[in-house]
Amino acid sequence: MATGNLGSVTAEDLVQGLRAAIERAVARAGSSVALKPGHRVRLHWPPHPVSYEYHLSPGNWTGKARFEVEGEGFEVIVARTSHGVFGRCVELWHEDRGDSEQEMLENLTQSSMPLLRRQLAINRALERSGRFTGHIRELGPLDILKLLYCDDRDVAAEAQTEIETHASNGLFLPALVEIVRDQSHPNRRIAQWCALDLFEDLPSFCSKPEDERMAVDAIRDLIWTAEDDYARAVFKAGVVLGGHIPNVDGGETLLECLRAPSKIGRRSAIHGLFHVVEWIPSLRDKVVAALDDAAKVEPEPLLAEFAALMARDIEAGDSDHIPEPVFPDEL
């Protein structure tokens, strides 16, 4: 069932299905420790065909060869020219060349890996074997949610975009809140960053005030309990509350989070409050006083200085603020 045709699936179906998928992921990993993901690497496919630079004609492609990856074979048509040996894998929409057929096949195998790794990563996230050869937009809602946890962050971003196109139907909100609350999937920070990025436009996902409150509470709890800032998810949480939904209880929630047990969370709250004042200038005095008070009792010296300097920047009406500190255990 494609996301473009949501059928009879309900929001509760998605929440229950997602919970079960998270439990299976934890069982497979044997751990609920959050993993630190790499940066997003965008895939642009297919690459520019190398044969175009040499003006090969259809009649040049007379040979055949084959290469194998992860036990799967790929057929290659071959052109032998004075410029070297060219190979084209029609199935992968890709070409490469070399001075010999062996070198061409090695190059073709290597240069095909970004696509093949992506396809394998998609099916791992979908709990399927082999590689994914379809289109993400054709997947059902639960599978799209699973892809938010994909270890290929470009895949997760594509799934996020698909969810964004269906924001107003209300189907995905409870599952996205579930993701923000997730404390067990090893790839949860990837998914949480995506969910929080979607919540920058939170009103589009909500049909009633209770929905907004549910999301804000989940974001607050993420900030309150954060053990790390992998994928910058906790930083993102403060940005969402302070810079995108400050009027939806975001500002008051960040003030509350200045007392969070998590130093990662308190750092996010201090930063987020700068954006609150950008949108709600009438809160300037209250925010400055709260940051000054927080600086006096803050046990982390880096955060005490950060809060005091942020209060100074806000009080001065500066258009920029002191950079957030990096803790020694994050280096």
C-alpha positions in Angstrom: 0.0 0.0 0.0 1.7 3.1 -1.1 1.8 6.2 1.0 -0.1 8.0 -1.8 -3.0 5.6 -1.1 -3.2 5.1 2.6 -6.2 2.9 2.6 -7.6 1.7 5.9 -4.5 1.8 8.0 -4.9 3.8 11.2 -2.6 5.8 13.3 -2.8 3.2 16.1 -1.9 0.5 13.6 1.3 2.4 12.8 2.2 2.9 16.4 1.8 -0.8 17.2 3.6 -1.8 14.1 6.5 0.5 14.8 6.8 -0.7 18.4 7.0 -4.3 17.2 9.6 -3.3 14.6 11.7 -1.5 17.2 11.6 -4.5 19.5 12.8 -6.8 16.7 15.6 -4.3 15.9 16.8 -4.3 19.5 16.7 -8.1 19.5 18.8 -8.3 16.3 21.3 -5.8 17.6 21.5 -7.4 21.1 21.7 -3.9 22.5 19.6 -0.7 23.0 22.7 1.6 23.2 22.3 4.5 20.7 24.7 4.4 17.8 26.5 7.5 16.6 25.7 7.9 12.9 27.8 9.5 10.2 26.8 12.5 8.3 24.2 12.3 5.5 25.8 11.5 2.1 23.5 12.3 -0.8 23.3 9.8 -3.6 23.0 11.2 -7.1 22.2 8.3 -9.5 22.9 7.4 -12.2 26.3 9.0 -12.6 27.2 10.6 -15.9 28.0 7.8 -18.4 31.7 7.7 -19.0 31.2 6.4 -22.6 29.6 9.7 -23.6 33.0 11.4 -23.3 34.4 9.1 -25.9 31.4 9.2 -28.4 30.9 5.4 -28.5 28.2 4.2 -30.9 25.7 1.3 -30.3 27.8 -0.8 -32.5 30.8 -0.7 -30.1 29.0 -2.7 -27.5 29.6 -6.2 -28.7 31.0 -8.1 -25.7 29.6 -9.5 -22.5 30.9 -9.9 -19.0 29.7 -10.2 -15.5 30.5 -9.1 -11.9 29.2 -10.2 -8.6 28.4 -8.4 -5.3 27.0 -10.0 -2.2 26.3 -13.2 -4.1 24.3 -11.5 -6.8 25.5 -11.4 -10.4 25.2 -8.5 -12.8 25.4 -8.7 -16.5 27.6 -6.3 -18.3 27.9 -5.3 -22.0 31.4 -4.5 -23.1 32.9 -2.2 -25.7 36.6 -2.6 -26.5 38.1 0.6 -28.0 41.4 2.3 -28.5 40.5 4.3 -25.4 40.2 1.3 -23.2 37.5 -1.2 -22.3 34.1 0.1 -21.3 31.4 -1.8 -19.4 27.7 -0.9 -19.0 25.4 -2.6 -16.5 22.0 -1.8 -17.8 20.3 -3.1 -14.6 22.2 -0.5 -12.5 22.1 2.3 -15.0 25.9 2.6 -14.7 29.1 2.5 -16.7 32.9 2.4 -16.1 36.1 1.8 -18.0 39.6 0.4 -17.6 42.7 -0.5 -19.5 41.6 -4.2 -19.5 38.3 -6.1 -19.0 39.4 -7.1 -15.6 40.2 -3.6 -14.5 37.0 -2.3 -16.0 35.0 -4.9 -14.0 36.9 -4.0 -10.8 36.2 -0.3 -11.4 32.5 -1.0 -12.3 32.1 -3.1 -9.1 33.6 -0.4 -6.9 31.8 2.5 -8.5 28.4 0.7 -8.3 28.8 0.2 -4.5 27.1 3.5 -3.4 23.9 2.4 -5.1 24.2 -1.2 -4.0 25.0 -0.3 -0.4 21.9 2.0 -0.3 19.7 -0.7 -1.7 20.9 -3.2 0.8 20.5 -0.7 3.7 16.9 0.0 2.7 16.0 -3.7 2.8 17.8 -4.1 6.2 15.6 -1.3 7.6 12.6 -3.0 6.0 13.5 -6.3 7.6 13.9 -7.9 4.1 16.7 -9.8 2.5 18.7 -8.8 -0.6 18.6 -5.3 -2.0 15.7 -2.9 -2.6 15.0 -2.3 -6.3 11.7 -0.4 -6.1 10.7 3.2 -5.3 10.4 4.4 -1.7 7.2 6.4 -2.6 5.5 3.0 -3.4 6.0 1.7 0.1 3.3 1.5 2.8 3.1 3.9 5.7 4.7 1.5 8.2 7.6 0.7 5.9 8.2 4.4 5.4 8.4 4.9 9.1 10.9 2.0 9.4 13.1 3.8 6.8 13.5 6.7 9.2 15.8 4.3 11.2 17.9 3.4 8.1 21.6 3.7 8.8 21.9 5.4 5.4 20.8 8.9 6.4 20.0 9.9 2.8 17.4 7.1 2.8 16.0 8.3 6.1 15.7 11.8 4.6 13.8 10.5 1.6 11.4 8.8 3.8 11.0 12.0 5.8 10.1 13.8 2.7 7.5 11.2 1.8 5.9 11.6 5.3 5.9 15.4 4.9 3.7 15.1 1.8 1.0 13.5 4.0 1.3 15.7 7.1 -2.2 17.0 7.1 -4.0 13.7 7.2 -2.9 13.1 10.9 -1.9 9.5 10.3 1.7 9.9 11.1 1.7 12.1 14.2 1.4 9.5 16.9 4.1 7.3 15.3 6.4 10.3 15.0 5.8 11.1 18.7 6.7 7.4 19.4 9.9 7.9 17.6 10.9 11.0 19.6 10.1 9.0 22.8 12.1 5.9 21.6 14.8 4.9 24.0 15.8 1.5 22.6 16.4 1.3 18.8 20.2 1.6 18.1 19.5 4.0 15.2 17.0 6.1 17.1 19.0 9.4 16.8 18.7 9.3 13.0 14.9 8.7 13.2 14.5 11.3 15.9 16.3 14.0 13.9 14.0 13.3 11.0 10.9 13.4 13.2 12.0 16.7 14.8 12.7 18.2 11.4 9.2 17.4 10.5 8.0 19.0 13.7 9.4 22.3 12.6 6.0 22.5 10.9 4.2 20.8 13.8 0.8 22.5 13.2 0.5 20.8 9.8 0.5 17.4 11.6 -2.0 18.4 14.3 -5.7 18.7 14.1 -6.3 19.8 17.8 -4.3 21.4 20.6 -3.9 18.1 22.4 -1.9 16.8 19.5 0.5 19.7 19.8 0.9 19.2 23.5 1.6 15.5 23.0 4.5 16.4 20.6 5.9 19.1 22.9 5.9 16.8 25.9 7.8 14.1 23.9 10.4 16.7 22.8 10.7 17.9 26.4 11.3 14.4 27.6 14.0 13.8 24.9 15.8 17.0 26.1 15.3 16.0 29.8 16.8 12.6 29.5 19.4 12.9 26.7 22.5 10.8 27.1 24.2 12.0 23.9 23.7 14.4 21.0 24.3 12.0 18.2 23.0 13.2 14.9 22.5 16.5 16.6 19.0 15.3 17.6 18.9 16.9 21.0 20.2 20.2 19.6 17.5 19.9 17.0 14.9 19.5 19.8 15.8 22.8 21.3 15.7 24.5 17.9 12.2 23.1 17.2 10.8 24.3 20.6 12.5 27.7 20.5 12.7 28.6 16.9 9.6 27.0 15.3 6.9 26.4 17.9 7.7 28.9 20.7 4.1 29.9 21.0 3.0 26.2 21.2 4.3 25.9 24.8 7.8 25.7 23.3 9.2 28.7 25.2 7.9 27.7 28.6 9.1 24.1 28.0 12.6 25.3 27.3 12.6 27.3 30.5 11.6 24.2 32.3 14.4 22.3 30.6 17.1 24.5 32.1 16.6 22.2 35.1 16.9 19.0 33.1 19.1 16.2 34.6 20.9 15.9 31.3 23.7 18.4 30.6 23.2 17.7 26.9 19.5 18.7 27.4 20.4 21.8 29.4 22.8 22.9 26.6 20.0 22.5 24.1 17.6 24.5 26.2 20.0 27.4 26.7 20.5 27.6 22.9 16.8 27.3 22.1 15.9 30.2 24.4 17.8 32.6 22.2 15.4 31.7 19.4 12.4 32.0 21.7 13.2 35.7 22.2 13.7 36.2 18.5 10.0 35.2 18.0 8.6 36.5 21.3 10.5 39.6 22.3 8.1 40.1 25.2 9.8 37.2 27.0 13.2 38.8 26.9 13.3 39.8 30.5 12.0 36.5 31.8 14.4 34.5 29.7 17.4 36.6 30.7 16.5 36.3 34.4 16.1 32.5 34.0 19.4 32.1 32.2 21.2 34.2 34.9 19.6 32.1 37.6 20.6 28.9 35.8 24.2 30.1 35.4 24.5 30.6 39.2 23.5 27.0 40.0 24.8 25.2 36.9 27.2 22.4 38.0 28.9 22.2 34.6 31.4 25.1 34.3 31.0 25.2 30.5 27.3 25.4 30.7 27.4 28.0 33.5 29.5 30.2 31.3 27.3 29.4 28.3 24.1 30.4 30.1 25.6 33.7 31.4 26.9 34.7 28.0 23.6 33.8 26.3 21.8 36.0 28.8 24.2 38.8 27.9 23.6 38.3 24.2 19.8 38.2 24.5 19.7 41.2 26.8 21.9 43.2 24.4 19.5 42.3 21.5 22.4 40.7 19.5 21.5 39.1 16.2 23.9 36.2 17.0 24.9 34.4 20.1 27.8 32.7 21.8 28.7 29.3 20.2 27.5 26.3 22.2 30.2 24.5 24.2 31.5 21.0 23.3 32.0 18.7 26.3 35.3 16.9 26.6 33.6 13.5 26.3 32.2 14.6 22.9 35.6 15.3 21.4 
